[in-house]
Amino acid sequence: MIGIDLVKISRIERLIKRFGDKALQKFLSKNEISLIKNHKTAAGFWATKEACSKALGVGIGKECSFFDITISKTTKGAPLLKLSQKLMSDFNIKNMSVSITHDGEYAIAVVAIETF
């Protein structure tokens, strides 16, 4: 299963300027917030969580919240995804991969999920 999301970076930048850390707390954990370097990184994380929920075929909502999806980084700085145990078992997930990119005004994320 594959999910993709595109977000305009200025949209996330406006949210952060208006609401500060409270904006980030709506979709990121404390550990994820500590990884945010700027509004571009935040936009990439938003796109990643949206792309992951789309790969699951449910979107963000009752079956999958922003907090069921956790983003971390490898020692080399590559993004890693971790899902809640509930999602892992409900969707029979075997493996996941993610790619995040930024270009100009946009952040894009693609998530691929392999199931059993």
Buried (B, 14 or more C-beta within 10 A) or exposed (E): BEBBBEBEBEBBBEBBEEEEEEBBEEBBBEEBBEBBEEBBBBBBBBBBBBBBBBBBEBEBEEBBBBEBBBBEEEEEEEBEBEBBEEBBEBBEBEEBBBBBEBEEEBBBBBBBBEEE
